[in-house]
């Protein structure tokens, strides 16, 4: 993206500092967080507020929350998700501890893989000269590759399903590669998970990188996941399954 990305050179500078892991002191509060959220929105990623850590628990009032600090705060998150700058600024300032999710299947999808497999694939993609878009990694051992969406055509028959499709309620069924498309979401950086002080979900490659076609990444990711799965026995002694 051009030098105009972010609209203001000051905000762009703060974004660069965050992505290098050199967060300025004044960004310890909302400033750096808001900069990154607005950068994601300006790149076309629709956002909505999510829960946040409350110590080692979730900020929601659900007893035994199965996805602490990882879920939207509203059941209407799909229609609520937006790239509107003013709305995101209001959310960020009125909910200073909130994480944010980005709804997939609107303008973008996310290919979500185990961290080691993702790092291997990213190295191979870079060596091969394949265009890679925004990439984030999470302290829970996952790497997220942001891509163009497969789309939401008016004619539902034109939308092709995939066995890799992952929805929030099916996350545990996809220990290998997950494809977040319609009806799913992921946390967008910067986000915190329970028990962590700093950002637990952070950009490896920022949202200024254009979104690639998912099919240009898929072979590299599935190959890396296959090798990773072969090295990860489950408690019964069998290899982890790769869904494809």
C-alpha positions in Angstrom: 0.0 0.0 0.0 1.2 3.5 -0.7 2.7 6.0 1.8 -0.8 7.4 2.3 -1.7 4.3 4.3 -3.3 5.3 7.6 -4.0 8.8 6.5 -1.6 10.5 8.9 2.1 10.1 9.0 2.0 10.2 12.8 -0.3 7.2 13.1 1.6 5.4 10.4 4.8 5.8 12.5 3.2 4.5 15.6 1.9 1.5 13.6 5.4 0.7 12.4 6.8 0.9 15.9 4.1 -1.5 17.2 4.9 -4.0 14.3 8.6 -3.8 15.1 7.8 -4.6 18.8 9.1 -1.2 19.9 6.0 0.3 21.4 6.5 3.9 22.4 5.7 4.7 26.0 2.7 6.9 25.1 1.2 3.9 23.2 0.9 1.8 26.4 -2.7 2.9 26.8 -5.3 3.2 24.1 -3.2 5.1 21.5 -1.3 2.2 20.0 -4.2 -0.1 20.3 -6.5 2.3 18.5 -4.0 2.9 15.8 -3.7 -0.8 15.0 -7.5 -1.3 15.0 -8.0 1.6 12.7 -5.3 0.3 10.4 -7.1 -3.0 10.2 -10.4 -1.3 9.4 -8.9 0.9 6.8 -7.5 -2.2 5.1 -11.1 -3.5 4.8 -11.4 -5.8 7.8 -14.8 -5.4 9.5 -14.4 -5.2 13.3 -16.7 -5.7 16.3 -15.9 -5.7 20.1 -15.0 -8.9 21.8 -14.6 -10.1 25.4 -11.3 -9.5 27.2 -9.3 -11.3 29.9 -10.3 -10.8 33.6 -7.2 -12.4 35.2 -7.3 -16.0 34.0 -11.0 -15.8 33.2 -13.2 -14.1 30.7 -14.8 -10.8 31.1 -18.2 -12.3 30.2 -20.6 -13.5 32.9 -20.7 -17.0 31.5 -19.6 -19.6 34.1 -16.8 -21.8 32.5 -16.7 -19.8 29.3 -15.3 -22.2 26.7 -13.5 -19.5 24.7 -12.4 -16.8 27.2 -11.5 -13.4 25.7 -12.0 -14.8 22.2 -15.7 -14.3 21.4 -17.8 -11.2 20.4 -19.7 -9.4 23.1 -22.9 -9.2 21.0 -24.9 -12.0 19.4 -25.3 -9.5 16.5 -21.6 -9.4 15.7 -22.1 -10.3 12.0 -24.3 -7.3 11.3 -22.5 -5.1 13.9 -19.0 -5.6 12.3 -17.9 -2.5 10.5 -15.0 -0.6 9.0 -16.4 2.7 10.0 -13.7 4.8 11.6 -16.0 6.8 13.9 -17.7 3.7 15.3 -14.4 1.9 15.9 -13.0 4.9 17.7 -16.1 5.1 20.0 -15.8 1.4 20.8 -12.1 1.5 21.4 -12.4 4.5 23.8 -15.6 3.4 25.6 -14.3 -0.2 26.0 -10.6 0.3 26.7 -9.9 -3.3 27.7 -12.0 -5.0 24.9 -10.4 -7.3 22.3 -11.8 -7.0 18.8 -12.8 -9.7 16.3 -13.0 -9.4 12.6 -15.9 -11.1 10.8 -14.7 -13.3 8.0 -16.5 -14.1 4.7 -17.4 -10.5 4.0 -14.3 -9.0 2.4 -11.7 -11.5 3.6 -11.1 -15.1 4.8 -8.5 -16.4 7.2 -6.5 -19.5 6.9 -5.6 -20.6 10.4 -2.8 -23.1 11.0 -0.6 -24.4 13.9 2.2 -21.9 14.6 5.1 -24.1 13.6 3.5 -25.1 10.4 2.6 -21.5 9.6 6.2 -20.3 10.1 7.5 -23.0 7.8 4.9 -22.2 5.2 5.6 -18.5 5.4 9.3 -19.1 4.9 8.6 -21.3 1.8 6.1 -18.8 0.4 8.6 -16.0 0.8 11.4 -18.1 -0.9 9.0 -18.9 -3.7 8.1 -15.2 -4.3 4.4 -15.8 -3.6 2.5 -12.7 -2.5 1.5 -13.1 1.1 -1.0 -10.7 2.7 -1.4 -9.8 6.4 -0.3 -12.5 8.8 -0.8 -12.6 12.6 0.4 -15.1 15.3 -1.2 -16.0 18.6 0.4 -17.1 21.8 -2.0 -20.1 21.8 0.1 -21.6 19.0 -1.8 -20.5 15.9 -0.8 -18.4 12.8 -3.5 -16.5 10.8 -3.1 -15.8 7.1 -5.6 -13.2 5.9 -6.7 -13.6 2.3 -9.4 -12.5 -0.1 -12.8 -14.1 0.6 -14.3 -16.8 -1.6 -17.2 -14.5 -1.7 -20.9 -14.3 -0.8 -22.7 -14.5 -4.1 -26.4 -13.7 -4.4 -27.0 -17.1 -5.7 -26.2 -19.5 -2.8 -25.7 -22.3 -5.3 -22.6 -20.5 -6.6 -20.9 -20.6 -3.2 -18.6 -23.7 -2.9 -18.4 -25.3 0.5 -15.1 -26.8 1.8 -14.4 -29.4 4.4 -11.8 -27.0 5.9 -14.6 -24.5 6.7 -14.4 -23.6 10.4 -17.0 -21.9 12.6 -16.6 -20.9 16.2 -18.4 -24.0 17.5 -16.2 -26.4 15.3 -12.8 -25.1 16.3 -11.8 -28.2 18.2 -12.6 -30.4 15.1 -9.9 -28.7 13.1 -6.5 -29.1 14.9 -4.7 -28.7 11.5 -5.8 -26.1 8.9 -8.9 -24.1 9.5 -10.6 -22.0 6.9 -12.6 -19.1 8.5 -15.1 -17.9 6.0 -18.8 -17.1 6.2 -20.2 -17.2 9.8 -16.8 -17.2 11.5 -14.4 -14.7 13.0 -10.9 -14.4 14.4 -9.3 -12.1 17.0 -7.6 -9.1 15.3 -4.4 -7.7 16.7 -3.7 -6.4 19.2 -5.6 -8.8 21.4 -4.9 -10.3 24.8 -5.6 -13.8 26.1 -6.1 -14.7 29.8 -3.0 -14.7 31.8 -0.9 -12.5 29.4 0.2 -9.0 30.1 1.2 -7.9 26.6 -0.5 -8.5 23.2 -1.2 -12.2 22.8 -2.3 -11.8 19.1 0.0 -9.6 17.1 0.8 -8.8 13.4 3.8 -10.6 11.8 2.9 -8.8 8.5 0.6 -5.8 8.9 -2.7 -5.1 7.3 -1.1 -2.7 4.8 -0.2 -5.8 2.7 -2.8 -6.5 0.0 -5.0 -9.6 0.5 -3.9 -12.5 -1.7 -6.0 -15.2 -3.4 -6.4 -18.0 -0.8 -5.7 -20.7 -3.3 -2.2 -19.3 -3.9 -1.4 -20.1 -0.2 -3.4 -23.3 0.3 -0.9 -25.8 -1.1 2.0 -24.5 1.0 -0.2 -24.4 4.1 -1.6 -27.9 3.7 1.9 -29.3 3.0 3.3 -27.7 6.1 0.3 -28.9 8.2 0.7 -32.4 6.9 4.3 -32.5 8.1 3.3 -30.9 11.4 0.5 -33.4 11.9 2.9 -36.3 11.3 5.1 -35.0 14.1 2.3 -34.5 16.6 0.9 -37.8 18.1 -2.4 -37.6 19.9 -2.8 -39.4 23.3 -3.8 -42.6 21.6 -0.6 -42.7 19.6 -2.2 -41.7 16.3 -1.1 -38.7 14.2 -3.3 -35.6 14.4 -5.7 -35.5 11.5 -5.4 -33.0 8.7 -8.8 -32.0 7.4 -8.8 -31.7 3.6 
